[in-house]
Amino acid sequence: MAYVVIPQAVRNVLPDLVSNTVEVVKLTSLASVWRCPKCSIPPTWQRSLTYNPSPIVLAAGVYLVLLWPVVRLMSRLEHRLGG
């Protein structure tokens, strides 16, 4: 079982697991902003008054830094296990 079934199961589950993990990270932050609208109103007002998109760009950069290595690592792992 350890040499046949588990490696096959990991190969089949890994892409969905990575996709769901990345999606959960993205949706968790979206839900936190949605549940606390007062937390996001002052930066939104400031951005609309100064036309400064840097908070949004900063958030996108943080997501890129956090999620890109995870996606790349899992992609390499998928290729290693698949071939």
Order of alpha helices (4+ residues) and beta strands (2+ residues): alpha-alpha-alpha
